[in-house]
């Protein structure tokens, strides 16, 4: 349990009010963060739910100077790190002797996947790319929602509803986003 003083941290009621005030864009951002950090067998929605549960239960305290959305996003990242550590520390049990295998020399050892640290570095690089893309559209919330949607795999009607645009406006804004990203890449922007 965090020993943060109550005056420095939000109360449970304040935290619940902050969560209740989340906009569709806030939920999209959290979903994007969860998808970025999710690893099998934990689904992104489970990570968001776990972060919210821990926050409301009080096992995590939200500092007053931090937005509730950012606080929950950091909780998701922390939970993902814990899950990565669990997965990395699991061991596969292998029989020392197996009579059913004819040619023991033909067995190919299982390749190890990336370590938790390598996965976290990859996720941080993805997050950095996301932040740089969002900076291209600083001040244009609709364009930022479209970028977040494209990165998280949200498209079509759901993304259009989040932006609040009609179909024509949405199509126009999406073309604008793609053109601006392409132009930035042509001028040296790297993803």
Secondary structure, DSSP 8 states (H G I E B T S, - for coil): -----TTTB--HHHHHHHHHT--HHHHHHHHHHHHHH--TTS-HHHHHHHHHHHHHHTSS--BTTS-HHHHHHHHHHHHHHHHHHHHHH------S--TT-S-GGG---------HHHHHHHHHHHHHHHHHHHHHTTT-HHHHHHHHHHHHT--HHHHHHHHT--HHHHHHHHHHHHHHHHHHHHTT---
